[in-house]
């Protein structure tokens, strides 16, 4: 079954992307706070 592997693959990618966006956002807020 390809579908189950595909779902796990896409879910892991989404989690990685969301985690990366969260780190970028938190870093941007930290930099913005220091600049302001």
C-alpha positions in Angstrom: 0.0 0.0 0.0 1.6 3.3 -1.1 -1.1 5.5 0.5 -0.1 4.8 4.1 3.6 5.5 3.4 2.7 8.6 1.4 0.6 9.9 4.3 3.3 9.4 6.8 5.8 11.0 4.4 3.7 14.1 3.9 2.8 14.4 7.6 6.5 14.4 8.5 7.2 17.0 5.9 4.4 19.2 7.2 5.6 18.8 10.8 9.1 19.8 9.7 7.8 22.8 7.8 5.7 24.0 10.7 8.5 23.5 13.1 10.9 25.5 10.9 8.3 28.3 10.5 7.9 28.4 14.3 11.6 28.7 14.8 11.9 31.4 12.2 9.0 33.3 13.7 10.3 33.1 17.2 13.7 34.2 16.1 12.2 37.1 14.2 10.3 38.2 17.2 13.4 38.0 19.4 15.4 40.1 16.9 12.5 42.5 16.4 12.2 42.9 20.2 15.9 43.7 20.6 15.8 46.2 17.7 12.8 47.9 19.2 
